[in-house]
């Protein structure tokens, strides 16, 4: 525990928690999809980081069409990546992955 009485979160069962850029709710990293900005044809575009290993700044999003639409409307991707980005490479419809304990993205297609 810290001096403020808060737990440091260093227990063996703690998992990384991230904030969805769409709804702004916090969730376990395993329940969110990581997206990154990659340069495509001279412009930066938001693409799904299927294996969560692509380099660069990442943003996190629930695999829910409502969260994606909210993020696009609020221009949350532009803020998260600190630059203007295209969202046309995100899959439509944005579908939730099947339940998986390993965090696999299932049926969410990645960049061709």
C-alpha positions in Angstrom: 0.0 0.0 0.0 1.0 3.6 -0.6 1.0 6.4 1.9 -2.4 7.5 0.6 -3.9 4.1 1.6 -4.4 3.0 -2.0 -3.2 -0.4 -3.2 -0.3 -0.3 -5.7 -2.0 -3.1 -7.8 1.0 -5.3 -7.7 -0.9 -8.5 -6.8 -0.3 -11.5 -8.9 -3.9 -11.5 -10.2 -4.0 -7.9 -11.3 -4.4 -7.3 -15.0 -3.7 -4.2 -17.1 -6.6 -1.8 -17.3 -7.1 0.5 -20.3 -9.7 3.2 -21.2 -11.9 2.8 -24.3 -11.5 5.9 -26.5 -15.1 5.6 -27.5 -17.1 5.3 -24.3 -14.3 6.3 -21.9 -15.0 3.4 -19.6 -12.1 1.4 -18.1 -11.9 -2.3 -18.7 -9.3 -5.1 -18.6 -7.0 -4.9 -21.5 -8.1 -8.4 -22.6 -11.7 -7.0 -23.2 -10.5 -4.2 -25.5 -9.1 -4.1 -29.1 -5.8 -2.2 -29.6 -5.6 0.1 -32.6 -2.6 2.0 -34.0 -2.0 4.7 -36.5 0.0 3.4 -39.5 1.1 5.3 -42.6 -0.8 4.2 -45.7 -0.3 5.9 -49.0 1.2 9.0 -47.3 -1.7 9.4 -44.8 -2.0 8.0 -41.3 -4.9 5.5 -40.8 -6.3 3.7 -37.8 -5.8 -0.1 -38.1 -6.5 -2.9 -35.7 -3.4 -4.3 -34.0 -4.6 -7.9 -34.1 -1.6 -9.3 -32.1 -1.1 -6.2 -30.0 2.5 -6.0 -31.1 2.6 -3.2 -33.7 5.0 -0.4 -32.9 3.8 3.1 -32.1 1.3 4.7 -29.9 -1.8 2.6 -29.4 -5.4 3.3 -28.4 -7.9 0.9 -26.9 -11.5 0.4 -28.0 -14.4 -2.0 -27.0 -15.3 -4.3 -29.8 -18.7 -2.6 -30.1 -20.0 -0.6 -33.0 -21.4 2.0 -30.6 -17.9 2.7 -29.1 -16.4 2.9 -32.6 -19.0 5.3 -33.8 -18.7 7.5 -30.7 -14.9 7.6 -31.1 -15.2 8.7 -34.7 -17.8 11.3 -33.9 -15.8 12.7 -31.0 -12.6 12.6 -33.1 -11.1 10.6 -30.3 -8.6 8.8 -32.6 -7.1 12.1 -33.6 -6.5 13.0 -30.0 -5.3 9.6 -29.0 -2.7 9.5 -31.8 -1.9 13.3 -31.6 -2.5 13.7 -35.3 -5.2 13.6 -38.0 -6.0 9.9 -38.9 -8.3 8.2 -41.4 -10.8 5.7 -40.0 -11.8 4.1 -43.4 -9.6 1.0 -42.8 -11.5 0.0 -39.7 -13.8 -3.0 -40.3 -17.5 -2.4 -40.8 -19.5 -3.7 -39.1 -17.2 -3.8 -36.1 -18.1 -7.1 -34.5 -17.4 -8.4 -31.0 -15.0 -11.3 -30.9 -16.2 -14.7 -29.6 -15.4 -15.3 -25.9 -11.8 -16.2 -25.6 -9.5 -16.3 -22.6 -6.4 -15.5 -24.6 -7.8 -12.1 -25.9 -7.8 -13.3 -29.5 -9.8 -10.9 -31.8 -11.7 -13.7 -33.5 -13.7 -12.5 -36.5 -12.5 -8.8 -36.5 -10.6 -8.4 -39.8 -7.3 -6.7 -39.9 -5.7 -4.5 -42.5 -5.5 -6.3 -45.9 
